[in-house]
Amino acid sequence: MGALEVVFWVCAGLLAYTHVGYPALLALVARGRRRPAIAEPATLPTVSLIVAAHDEEEVIAGKVANALALDYPRELIQLIVASDGSRDRTAELAREAGADVVLELPRAGKVPAQNAAAERASGEVLAFSDANATWDARALRELVAPFADPQVAYVCGQARLVDQGGSNQEGAYWRYELAIRAWESAFAGVTAGNGAVYAVRASDYLALGPAASHDLSFPFMLAKRGLRSVYAPAAVSEEKMIPSTEGEFARKRRMMRGIYDEVVVDGMLWPRGYRLAYAFEIYSHRILRYASPLLHLVALGTNLALLDEGPVYAFTLAAQLLLLLAAALAGPLPFRPLQIARYYVLMTASIAAGFWDRLRHGTPGAWEKAEGTR
């Protein structure tokens, strides 16, 4: 086997492994590592529930009402709304709805707003949510229960996406991702959370830079400190899903602009501090996923160069081209298999597009609402 063949099969193998092999292997490994359920603590901790918001006058009053209606003692909740340079009535409406603290901050981005709120927080646990996310009544109780284990520093809940009937296949992907998250939680800890429903022990909170995100940075950074990040599936939150795949691509592209900083600058890529089991997860799930655009390009290029090496390479090239053709046809022919192909191709491309934006425009700062999710 020549060098080009080795490169091709390594790239193809890594793509198959990260998307299919890793989840299957993790499911088998995690089956023998199931941890006992943690009972609700006898004494509930005080919680500062933080909502970072920018121009959210459409939903902020409803979010405050949802937070105040949670099945959790009101005297133990400090509700903080951090308005990140809002130009509308977000801060005013949050106060009228009953938020305990409303910060009116200059526009700096979501993470700086969260950092400012964390400085004002008095709770033993810091919980975070998006302005457009609606929590189940017991979500906060379920979210804080795992902190009974002193090794747990971060807990993410189950963010459910409400399908609005568009072309976006994020819902199917998210169910796949949540299954992996449950297995990771049972094994060595989750490698990512979500922005809609999560919490961190106040003493373990990390003030990140504007290019980072809590859902990607907290799990691996806390792992390097010997702490666990877990998934609490009963802590349920709901929010609307972006209707179109193209809209989802734009959202992912904005998110991926900060990936280089989190992976390289902040240290996700570097193994120092990881336990072996967590390193297995982070490289199998995160690093290989973020490398998938490059792996696809190299696989396609080497496949073209290997066409004279046998019929197997004609078959593998046909498979790659068929995927691209299916993605292209998803517009005029809205069949679900074609839409799933389009979703996969565009979400993979969003990683490369986000990196290109990072090279051209530097690290991201402020964030924008995803269209169609309010």
Summary of the structure (lengths in Angstrom):
residues: 374
radius of gyration: 21.5
end to end distance: 54.5
largest distance: 72.8
contacts: 1271
relative contact order: 0.14
helix: 53%
strand: 15%
